[in-house]
């Protein structure tokens, strides 16, 4: 699953990983996510860490608990995640990115015409 970074709590990294899988359709709506025990064992992390990540996703309405069955991707989760992530990007990441663009005096037209990975 993940190579965990030291600069961010693992539960947030795991939450982001599951969120990315939901956004990309790798885990479909109505589909079960791996159990807490399974993820903890495979990733060699504390089950409480996995539970905390999953609880964040439940609180965001992206996962739902089904008693006796486990955690499942909620109906409408992909669209909800997309809306939440767009809003977060526009409110948190974009202002920082825009400030950096201005600070570096980068040409916005050139930036918009660049392909990913193209540094020319």
Secondary structure, DSSP 8 states (H G I E B T S, - for coil): -----TTS-HHHHHHHHHHHHHHTTSS-TT-B---HHHHHHHHT--HHHHHHHHHHHHHTTSEEEETTTEEEE-TTHHHHHHHHHHHHIIIIIHHHHHHHHHHTT--HHHHHH--TT---
